[in-house]
Amino acid sequence: MPNRTYELRNLYLQQSHYCAEETGPYQRPVIQWPATGYWKRFEPDAHLLQQVLSDSYEQTGCIADQIFGSHKRRQYTDVKHLANLLSERAKLHAQHIRDIDDRHREIQEKKFGVEINHTPDKAKRLTNLESQLLQLEAQRRDEELAFWKDSVELRQKMFEAAGEYRAASHRYSVFSAVEGRHGR
């Protein structure tokens, strides 16, 4: 297991071997992302951030691109970022539910073993196991509610950002069409 403190301390100090992708000779990455561990989950956002902050975008020279192109690309990046956040939260939710289900299954197996074996403390053990099952069911409900609460805001922001992207795309296409009909 890598030393997380070392990774964090060197996050901004190290150059190319922490980068998810090599950049050009004159382009230094804005943030260094370790290639392994938990930081690997941020890789999609690292690429988006690098795109937003890079000067490598080639403009087509058309007026529509000069006026609306950067706004359209920014709105698209916002939608992608929100989708990444929602995806990360959904993966975390799925992992929590799997863990709860695994523990539930283990306790069910123990409970079955206690039920078929006659031991002096059978009633006490069954009560304890049933209590654990109830706690796991409560944890599952809490996780479902927490996921809903977390995702509601993200989903709302995603719809707003998608609307803004659509509006920016529409402005871009309308201006491009006018420019195409009347020349540059």
QUIZI-V239849 format. One record per residue. N is the residue number from 1. PHI is phi in degrees with one decimal (* if undefined). OMEGA is omega as a letter, one per 30 degrees, with the letter a starting at -180 (* if undefined). D_FIRST is the distance of its C-alpha to the first C-alpha in Angstrom with 1 decimal. Layout:
BEGIN
n=<N | N>
phi=<PHI | PHI>
omega=<OMEGA | OMEGA>
d_first=<D_FIRST | D_FIRST>
END
This chain:
BEGIN
n=<1 | 2 | 3 | 4 | 5 | 6 | 7 | 8 | 9 | 10 | 11 | 12 | 13 | 14 | 15 | 16 | 17 | 18 | 19 | 20 | 21 | 22 | 23 | 24 | 25 | 26 | 27 | 28 | 29 | 30 | 31 | 32 | 33 | 34 | 35 | 36 | 37 | 38 | 39 | 40 | 41 | 42 | 43 | 44 | 45 | 46 | 47 | 48 | 49 | 50 | 51 | 52 | 53 | 54 | 55 | 56 | 57 | 58 | 59 | 60 | 61 | 62 | 63 | 64 | 65 | 66 | 67 | 68 | 69 | 70 | 71 | 72 | 73 | 74 | 75 | 76 | 77 | 78 | 79 | 80 | 81 | 82 | 83 | 84 | 85 | 86 | 87 | 88 | 89 | 90 | 91 | 92 | 93 | 94 | 95 | 96 | 97 | 98 | 99 | 100 | 101 | 102 | 103 | 104 | 105 | 106 | 107 | 108 | 109 | 110 | 111 | 112 | 113 | 114 | 115 | 116 | 117 | 118 | 119 | 120 | 121 | 122 | 123 | 124 | 125 | 126 | 127 | 128 | 129 | 130 | 131 | 132 | 133 | 134 | 135 | 136 | 137 | 138 | 139 | 140 | 141 | 142 | 143 | 144 | 145 | 146 | 147 | 148 | 149 | 150 | 151 | 152 | 153 | 154 | 155 | 156 | 157 | 158 | 159 | 160 | 161 | 162 | 163 | 164 | 165 | 166 | 167 | 168 | 169 | 170 | 171 | 172 | 173 | 174 | 175 | 176 | 177 | 178 | 179 | 180 | 181 | 182 | 183 | 184>
phi=<* | -67.6 | -76.4 | -66.7 | -62.6 | -61.5 | -61.3 | -65.6 | -64.1 | -91.3 | -53.9 | -99.1 | -92.6 | -81.3 | -108.5 | -67.8 | -74.0 | -96.1 | -70.5 | -71.4 | -149.0 | -68.6 | -111.6 | -63.9 | -63.7 | -104.6 | -110.8 | -91.0 | -65.9 | -71.2 | -127.7 | -91.2 | -112.0 | -57.7 | -81.0 | -128.8 | 77.1 | -60.7 | -62.5 | -59.1 | -66.3 | -89.8 | -56.7 | -59.4 | -71.5 | -63.8 | -65.2 | -61.6 | -62.3 | -63.3 | -64.2 | -62.6 | -90.5 | -83.6 | -98.9 | -84.7 | -69.4 | -93.6 | -82.4 | -78.7 | 93.5 | -76.2 | -66.2 | -58.8 | -67.7 | -67.2 | -86.8 | -110.1 | -61.2 | -67.7 | -66.2 | -62.6 | -64.4 | -63.8 | -65.0 | -62.2 | -62.5 | -60.9 | -63.8 | -61.5 | -62.0 | -64.0 | -64.2 | -62.7 | -62.5 | -64.9 | -63.5 | -60.8 | -66.8 | -65.8 | -64.8 | -62.9 | -60.4 | -61.2 | -65.4 | -62.2 | -65.1 | -60.2 | -61.8 | -63.6 | -63.4 | -63.1 | -64.8 | -61.0 | -62.5 | -61.0 | -69.3 | -61.1 | -64.5 | -62.1 | -62.2 | -60.6 | -61.6 | -68.6 | -64.7 | -85.9 | -100.5 | -98.9 | -122.9 | -61.8 | -102.4 | -57.1 | -63.2 | -65.6 | -66.2 | -63.6 | -62.2 | -62.4 | -66.7 | -65.3 | -63.5 | -63.6 | -63.3 | -63.8 | -63.6 | -65.9 | -64.3 | -66.6 | -62.3 | -63.4 | -61.7 | -62.1 | -65.9 | -61.0 | -66.6 | -63.1 | -63.6 | -61.1 | -60.9 | -65.5 | -80.5 | -59.1 | -64.6 | -63.6 | -64.6 | -62.9 | -63.5 | -64.8 | -65.2 | -63.8 | -65.6 | -65.0 | -63.5 | -65.9 | -64.7 | -61.8 | -63.4 | -64.7 | -64.1 | -65.0 | -59.4 | -61.2 | -68.4 | -62.4 | -66.0 | -63.2 | -64.7 | -62.9 | -63.5 | -65.8 | -73.4 | -105.9 | 76.9 | -89.1>
omega=<a | l | a | l | l | l | a | a | a | a | a | a | a | a | a | a | l | a | l | a | l | l | a | a | a | a | l | l | a | a | l | a | l | a | a | l | a | a | l | l | a | a | l | l | l | l | l | a | l | l | a | a | a | l | a | a | l | l | a | a | l | a | l | l | a | a | a | a | a | l | l | l | l | l | l | l | l | l | l | l | l | l | l | l | l | l | l | a | l | l | l | l | a | l | l | l | l | l | l | l | l | l | l | l | l | a | l | l | l | a | l | l | l | a | a | l | l | l | a | a | a | a | a | l | l | l | l | a | l | l | l | l | l | l | l | l | l | l | l | l | l | l | l | a | l | l | l | a | a | a | l | a | l | l | l | l | a | l | l | l | l | l | l | l | l | l | l | l | l | l | l | a | l | a | l | a | l | a | l | a | a | l | a | *>
d_first=<0.0 | 3.8 | 6.6 | 8.6 | 11.7 | 11.7 | 11.5 | 14.2 | 16.3 | 16.4 | 17.0 | 20.7 | 20.8 | 19.3 | 21.6 | 21.4 | 18.0 | 16.5 | 19.5 | 19.5 | 22.9 | 24.9 | 28.0 | 31.3 | 32.2 | 33.7 | 31.4 | 28.3 | 25.9 | 26.3 | 22.7 | 19.7 | 17.0 | 13.5 | 13.5 | 10.2 | 8.8 | 11.4 | 13.5 | 14.4 | 16.7 | 18.8 | 19.6 | 23.1 | 24.0 | 22.9 | 25.3 | 28.0 | 27.7 | 28.0 | 31.1 | 32.7 | 32.4 | 33.3 | 36.9 | 36.8 | 38.7 | 42.0 | 44.9 | 47.6 | 50.3 | 51.8 | 52.7 | 50.9 | 47.6 | 48.3 | 49.2 | 47.0 | 44.3 | 41.8 | 42.3 | 41.9 | 38.7 | 37.4 | 38.3 | 36.6 | 33.4 | 33.7 | 34.1 | 31.1 | 28.9 | 30.2 | 29.7 | 26.0 | 25.7 | 27.5 | 25.4 | 22.2 | 23.9 | 25.3 | 21.9 | 20.6 | 23.9 | 23.7 | 20.3 | 21.7 | 24.9 | 23.2 | 21.3 | 24.7 | 26.5 | 24.2 | 24.8 | 28.4 | 28.8 | 27.3 | 29.8 | 32.6 | 32.0 | 32.1 | 35.2 | 36.9 | 36.3 | 37.8 | 40.7 | 41.7 | 41.4 | 44.0 | 42.6 | 44.3 | 41.6 | 41.4 | 42.7 | 40.3 | 37.2 | 38.4 | 38.9 | 35.4 | 33.9 | 36.2 | 35.2 | 31.5 | 32.5 | 34.5 | 31.6 | 29.4 | 32.3 | 32.5 | 28.8 | 29.4 | 32.5 | 30.7 | 27.9 | 30.7 | 32.6 | 29.7 | 28.9 | 32.6 | 32.9 | 29.9 | 31.1 | 34.8 | 34.5 | 32.3 | 34.8 | 37.7 | 36.3 | 35.6 | 39.2 | 40.5 | 38.5 | 39.7 | 43.3 | 43.0 | 41.6 | 44.5 | 47.0 | 45.7 | 45.8 | 49.3 | 50.5 | 49.1 | 50.8 | 54.1 | 54.2 | 53.3 | 56.1 | 58.6 | 57.6 | 58.0 | 61.4 | 62.8 | 61.1 | 59.1>
END
